[in-house]
Amino acid sequence: MAKNYTHLTRGERLRIRQLHSERNSLAFIAQALGRSKSTISEELRRNQYRASYVPAMADSMARKRRKQPRRQRKIDCPEIRTIISLPGLEH
């Protein structure tokens, strides 16, 4: 069963900053927000600015990343799709 993922909200980012600045553990922050520990860890790692977490910048950077094109899956590459679909190459 696939897990549903929702992006962090500005409110959650503000709460992360508050709890993180109070020196709470990642596990505590994750539990307080109902998120996984890895989500909190990744958020803090990706969005550090001059060794601190700034929620407004984090939100802006996250929005920019969402708009950036992602790496193309190989099967979506027309050249590879042609090679894969050549007659006689079925397994």
MDTraj code that builds the backbone (N, CA, C; nanometers):
import mdtraj as md
import numpy as np

residues = "MET ALA LYS ASN TYR THR HIS LEU THR ARG GLY GLU ARG LEU ARG ILE ARG GLN LEU HIS SER GLU ARG ASN SER LEU ALA PHE ILE ALA GLN ALA LEU GLY ARG SER LYS SER THR ILE SER GLU GLU LEU ARG ARG ASN GLN TYR ARG ALA SER TYR VAL PRO ALA MET ALA ASP SER MET ALA ARG LYS ARG ARG LYS GLN PRO ARG ARG GLN ARG LYS ILE ASP CYS PRO GLU ILE ARG THR ILE ILE SER LEU PRO GLY LEU GLU HIS".split()
xyz = np.array([
    [0.0849, -0.1181, 0.0000],
    [0.0000, 0.0000, 0.0000],
    [0.0894, 0.1244, 0.0000],
    [0.0623, 0.2166, -0.0885],
    [0.1423, 0.3385, -0.1011],
    [0.1110, 0.4350, 0.0127],
    [0.2140, 0.5040, 0.0562],
    [0.1959, 0.6042, 0.1605],
    [0.1643, 0.7378, 0.0947],
    [0.0772, 0.8115, 0.1569],
    [0.0482, 0.9457, 0.1084],
    [0.1471, 1.0414, 0.1705],
    [0.1955, 1.1355, 0.0905],
    [0.2902, 1.2331, 0.1403],
    [0.2323, 1.3716, 0.1197],
    [0.2405, 1.4527, 0.2229],
    [0.1999, 1.5919, 0.2098],
    [0.3194, 1.6791, 0.2454],
    [0.3345, 1.7875, 0.1731],
    [0.4445, 1.8788, 0.1973],
    [0.4261, 1.9476, 0.3317],
    [0.5370, 1.9857, 0.3909],
    [0.5301, 2.0601, 0.5161],
    [0.4670, 2.1967, 0.4899],
    [0.3894, 2.2441, 0.5852],
    [0.3268, 2.3757, 0.5734],
    [0.4154, 2.4800, 0.6413],
    [0.3844, 2.6069, 0.6173],
    [0.4586, 2.7144, 0.6840],
    [0.4443, 2.7033, 0.8354],
    [0.3254, 2.6706, 0.8792],
    [0.3019, 2.6547, 1.0229],
    [0.3878, 2.5447, 1.0832],
    [0.3997, 2.4335, 1.0106],
    [0.4835, 2.3235, 1.0590],
    [0.6304, 2.3663, 1.0619],
    [0.6714, 2.4426, 0.9626],
    [0.8104, 2.4894, 0.9605],
    [0.8382, 2.5844, 1.0772],
    [0.7429, 2.6688, 1.1098],
    [0.7592, 2.7578, 1.2263],
    [0.7704, 2.6760, 1.3547],
    [0.6880, 2.5727, 1.3641],
    [0.6916, 2.4858, 1.4829],
    [0.8239, 2.4098, 1.4903],
    [0.8757, 2.3660, 1.3755],
    [1.0060, 2.2976, 1.3733],
    [1.1131, 2.3905, 1.4273],
    [1.1125, 2.5163, 1.3805],
    [1.2132, 2.6115, 1.4288],
    [1.2029, 2.6297, 1.5798],
    [1.0805, 2.6462, 1.6287],
    [1.0614, 2.6666, 1.7715],
    [1.1133, 2.5469, 1.8518],
    [1.0705, 2.4278, 1.8136],
    [1.1104, 2.3080, 1.8874],
    [1.2597, 2.2798, 1.8724],
    [1.3136, 2.3040, 1.7536],
    [1.4557, 2.2806, 1.7306],
    [1.5409, 2.3795, 1.8108],
    [1.4973, 2.5049, 1.8167],
    [1.5735, 2.6053, 1.8916],
    [1.5685, 2.5782, 2.0420],
    [1.4663, 2.5066, 2.0866],
    [1.4568, 2.4655, 2.2269],
    [1.5390, 2.3394, 2.2542],
    [1.6134, 2.2952, 2.1522],
    [1.7018, 2.1787, 2.1615],
    [1.6273, 2.0466, 2.1846],
    [1.5071, 2.0378, 2.1294],
    [1.4336, 1.9115, 2.1368],
    [1.4906, 1.8152, 2.0338],
    [1.4757, 1.6881, 2.0604],
    [1.5280, 1.5865, 1.9682],
    [1.4429, 1.5811, 1.8421],
    [1.5008, 1.5235, 1.7372],
    [1.4266, 1.5053, 1.6124],
    [1.3042, 1.4169, 1.6352],
    [1.3200, 1.3155, 1.7176],
    [1.2079, 1.2252, 1.7472],
    [1.0948, 1.3005, 1.8164],
    [1.1293, 1.3895, 1.9085],
    [1.0280, 1.4677, 1.9785],
    [0.9551, 1.5606, 1.8815],
    [1.0313, 1.6292, 1.7956],
    [0.9719, 1.7206, 1.6978],
    [0.8800, 1.6440, 1.6033],
    [0.9274, 1.5291, 1.5561],
    [0.8482, 1.4466, 1.4641],
    [0.7170, 1.4038, 1.5297],
    [0.7245, 1.3610, 1.6528],
    [0.6042, 1.3172, 1.7234],
    [0.5082, 1.4337, 1.7445],
    [0.5608, 1.5511, 1.7788],
    [0.4770, 1.6689, 1.8013],
    [0.4022, 1.7108, 1.6750],
    [0.4646, 1.6891, 1.5585],
    [0.4035, 1.7290, 1.4321],
    [0.3294, 1.6140, 1.3620],
    [0.3435, 1.4941, 1.4142],
    [0.2818, 1.3797, 1.3490],
    [0.3492, 1.3453, 1.2178],
    [0.4800, 1.3666, 1.2115],
    [0.5612, 1.3390, 1.0927],
    [0.6670, 1.2365, 1.1283],
    [0.7344, 1.1852, 1.0269],
    [0.8416, 1.0910, 1.0542],
    [0.9685, 1.1675, 1.0926],
    [1.0511, 1.0996, 1.1671],
    [1.1786, 1.1580, 1.2094],
    [1.2646, 1.1933, 1.0882],
    [1.2586, 1.1104, 0.9846],
    [1.3392, 1.1367, 0.8650],
    [1.2913, 1.2620, 0.7916],
    [1.1620, 1.2908, 0.7961],
    [1.1094, 1.4124, 0.7334],
    [1.1676, 1.5356, 0.8019],
    [1.1714, 1.5334, 0.9341],
    [1.2241, 1.6470, 1.0108],
    [1.3736, 1.6609, 0.9855],
    [1.4441, 1.5490, 0.9872],
    [1.5883, 1.5502, 0.9635],
    [1.6206, 1.6069, 0.8258],
    [1.5476, 1.5605, 0.7247],
    [1.5695, 1.6057, 0.5875],
    [1.5375, 1.7548, 0.5738],
    [1.4314, 1.7989, 0.6371],
    [1.3928, 1.9399, 0.6326],
    [1.5027, 2.0278, 0.6910],
    [1.5550, 1.9881, 0.8051],
    [1.6610, 2.0670, 0.8689],
    [1.7907, 2.0619, 0.7880],
    [1.8222, 1.9465, 0.7300],
    [1.9444, 1.9326, 0.6518],
    [1.9373, 2.0148, 0.5232],
    [1.8261, 2.0091, 0.4542],
    [1.8122, 2.0779, 0.3262],
    [1.8044, 2.2296, 0.3390],
    [1.7538, 2.2764, 0.4496],
    [1.7189, 2.4172, 0.4600],
    [1.7977, 2.4942, 0.5651],
    [1.9207, 2.4562, 0.5862],
    [2.0066, 2.5322, 0.6772],
    [2.0571, 2.6566, 0.6056],
    [2.0572, 2.7672, 0.6752],
    [2.1125, 2.8911, 0.6220],
    [2.2012, 2.9499, 0.7288],
    [2.3313, 2.9535, 0.6980],
    [2.4302, 3.0034, 0.7945],
    [2.4147, 2.9354, 0.9304],
    [2.4090, 2.8054, 0.9256],
    [2.4028, 2.7186, 1.0442],
    [2.2773, 2.7374, 1.1278],
    [2.1712, 2.7912, 1.0694],
    [2.0458, 2.7948, 1.1431],
    [1.9295, 2.7701, 1.0483],
    [1.8176, 2.7334, 1.1050],
    [1.6986, 2.7005, 1.0275],
    [1.6067, 2.8219, 1.0256],
    [1.5777, 2.8718, 0.9050],
    [1.4914, 2.9889, 0.8890],
    [1.3664, 2.9433, 0.8127],
    [1.2523, 2.9334, 0.8807],
    [1.1316, 2.8785, 0.8177],
    [1.0886, 2.9498, 0.6894],
    [1.0960, 3.0807, 0.6844],
    [1.0537, 3.1534, 0.5639],
    [1.1425, 3.1167, 0.4452],
    [1.2713, 3.1081, 0.4679],
    [1.3634, 3.0683, 0.3609],
    [1.3411, 2.9223, 0.3229],
    [1.3170, 2.8380, 0.4232],
    [1.2935, 2.6960, 0.3977],
    [1.1703, 2.6788, 0.3098],
    [1.0648, 2.7533, 0.3392],
    [0.9431, 2.7441, 0.2608],
    [0.9678, 2.7903, 0.1175],
    [1.0398, 2.9000, 0.1026],
    [1.0722, 2.9531, -0.0303],
    [1.1570, 2.8540, -0.1096],
    [1.2588, 2.7962, -0.0458],
    [1.3462, 2.7005, -0.1131],
    [1.2692, 2.5748, -0.1524],
    [1.1786, 2.5301, -0.0654],
    [1.0992, 2.4105, -0.0953],
    [1.0086, 2.4352, -0.2156],
    [0.9494, 2.5525, -0.2228],
    [0.8631, 2.5861, -0.3364],
    [0.9432, 2.5889, -0.4666],
    [1.0650, 2.6421, -0.4619],
    [1.1506, 2.6443, -0.5802],
    [1.1853, 2.5027, -0.6246],
    [1.2192, 2.4170, -0.5283],
    [1.2542, 2.2784, -0.5613],
    [1.1365, 2.2056, -0.6255],
    [1.0151, 2.2341, -0.5815],
    [0.8981, 2.1685, -0.6384],
    [0.8800, 2.2034, -0.7849],
    [0.9200, 2.3244, -0.8221],
    [0.9025, 2.3693, -0.9600],
    [1.0131, 2.3202, -1.0530],
    [1.1253, 2.2771, -0.9978],
    [1.2370, 2.2311, -1.0796],
    [1.2033, 2.0967, -1.1424],
    [1.2452, 2.0775, -1.2674],
    [1.2179, 1.9486, -1.3312],
    [1.2956, 1.8373, -1.2609],
    [1.2345, 1.7240, -1.2566],
    [1.2988, 1.6086, -1.1932],
    [1.3726, 1.5276, -1.2979],
    [1.4606, 1.4419, -1.2504],
    [1.5353, 1.3559, -1.3407],
    [1.4386, 1.2662, -1.4164],
    [1.4606, 1.2555, -1.5442],
    [1.3723, 1.1772, -1.6295],
    [1.3911, 1.0285, -1.6025],
    [1.2808, 0.9588, -1.5829],
    [1.2891, 0.8144, -1.5672],
    [1.3318, 0.7533, -1.6993],
    [1.4129, 0.6500, -1.6922],
    [1.4676, 0.5896, -1.8146],
    [1.3586, 0.5414, -1.9084],
    [1.2536, 0.4841, -1.8564],
    [1.1485, 0.4319, -1.9427],
    [1.0770, 0.5463, -2.0153],
    [1.0845, 0.6681, -1.9626],
    [1.0230, 0.7827, -2.0275],
    [1.1115, 0.8418, -2.1370],
    [1.2344, 0.7953, -2.1442],
    [1.3269, 0.8429, -2.2469],
    [1.2895, 0.7739, -2.3787],
    [1.2553, 0.8524, -2.4829],
    [1.2106, 0.7917, -2.6099],
    [1.3101, 0.6929, -2.6692],
    [1.4384, 0.7224, -2.6604],
    [1.5386, 0.6317, -2.7182],
    [1.5373, 0.4963, -2.6486],
    [1.5313, 0.4971, -2.5186],
    [1.5322, 0.3701, -2.4440],
    [1.4007, 0.2964, -2.4657],
    [1.2906, 0.3680, -2.4690],
    [1.1611, 0.3049, -2.4922],
    [1.1606, 0.2338, -2.6275],
    [1.2230, 0.2950, -2.7286],
    [1.2304, 0.2336, -2.8617],
    [1.3103, 0.1041, -2.8553],
    [1.4239, 0.1078, -2.7874],
    [1.5078, -0.0128, -2.7752],
    [1.4338, -0.1234, -2.7016],
    [1.3655, -0.0893, -2.5961],
    [1.2945, -0.1882, -2.5165],
    [1.1814, -0.2510, -2.5953],
    [1.1155, -0.1724, -2.6795],
    [0.9988, -0.2230, -2.7516],
    [1.0328, -0.2843, -2.8882],
    [1.1596, -0.3018, -2.9199],
    [1.1964, -0.3644, -3.0479],
    [1.1485, -0.5091, -3.0520],
    [1.0939, -0.5507, -3.1639],
    [1.0466, -0.6898, -3.1760],
    [1.1646, -0.7874, -3.1588],
    [1.1375, -0.8991, -3.0972],
    [1.2392, -1.0018, -3.0792],
    [1.3220, -0.9843, -2.9533],
    [1.3003, -0.8752, -2.8792],
    [1.3750, -0.8539, -2.7565],
    [1.2929, -0.8845, -2.6322],
    [1.1732, -0.9410, -2.6514],
    [1.0890, -0.9737, -2.5369],
    [1.1545, -1.0855, -2.4580],
    [1.1316, -1.0863, -2.3312],
    [1.1878, -1.1920, -2.2445],
    [1.0896, -1.3018, -2.2241],
])
top = md.Topology()
chain = top.add_chain()
for i, resn in enumerate(residues, 1):
    res = top.add_residue(resn, chain, resSeq=i)
    for name in ("N", "CA", "C"):
        top.add_atom(name, md.element.get_by_symbol(name[0]), res)
traj = md.Trajectory(xyz[None], top)
